[in-house]
Amino acid sequence: MGCGDSKSEQAVQPACRVEISGPVDPPGMVLRPRRDARGVPIVAEAHDLGRKNITETLGYVAHYLHSCGKNLVLIAVGGAVNTILLHTRQSTHNVDLFSPAFSGSELSIFRSAIKYAEQRSPASLGENWLKNETGTISSTAQNVPNLIELAKQQNDVVFQAALPS
């Protein structure tokens, strides 16, 4: 306890100008969220995707990737696993996946494959039907490489395309 002015003798620094950027998507996101003029994500319309819809549409994705000379292993998580593999649900709203880090060209090809599949699907999929957002959540992102490795060891195949050699 003291008397008088007990403030420190340190010089007061002038305030720094802080620049705040607009929204930034995590690197490697398969689909970039659509945003309004203020940068707020627009919620995509959800559609019910059944087992047949999902496998048929993933077949289109695989066909496109194969035509580009790409073979990707993607780890399905969430509702797609329940719908396709476990048969505990009739449908899901999207196919969540974990993926290894894509190079820029792989990400571009994968996005094109998704659009290709959307154009050919007889079912309405919605614009967010295949995504890797789950793997970009900070608490999950650091574990994705380990989760992918464990999933490969488990070897429960949710979908595998039968493509010509």
Secondary structure, DSSP 8 states (H G I E B T S, - for coil): --SS----------------------TT-SS---B-TTS-B-------EEHHHHHHHHHHHHHHHHHTT-----EEETHHIIIIII---SEES-EEEE-----HHHHHHHHHHHHHHHHH-SS---TTSEE-GGGGSHHHHTTHHHHHHHHHHH---S-------
